[in-house]
Amino acid sequence: MVGGRKMKVKNSLKSLKNRHRANRVVRRKGRLYVINKVNKRFKARQG
């Protein structure tokens, strides 16, 4: 964790996906993640 930034843990990722146009919803190991390769600070996990 660099600079004190954390990944958001949310019940619904739909609103977080719409925060930036490069956000992608990805399924890994049974969990849903919002990742962004352009702006690394947009991160979230569900489940």
Stockholm file with secondary structure:
# STOCKHOLM 1.0

chainA/1-47         MVGGRKMKVKNSLKSLKNRHRANRVVRRKGRLYVINKVNKRFKARQG
#=GR chainA/1-47 SS CCTTCCCEECSCCHHHHTTSTTCEEEEETTEEEEECSSSTTCCEEEC
#=GC SS_cons        CCTTCCCEECSCCHHHHTTSTTCEEEEETTEEEEECSSSTTCCEEEC
//
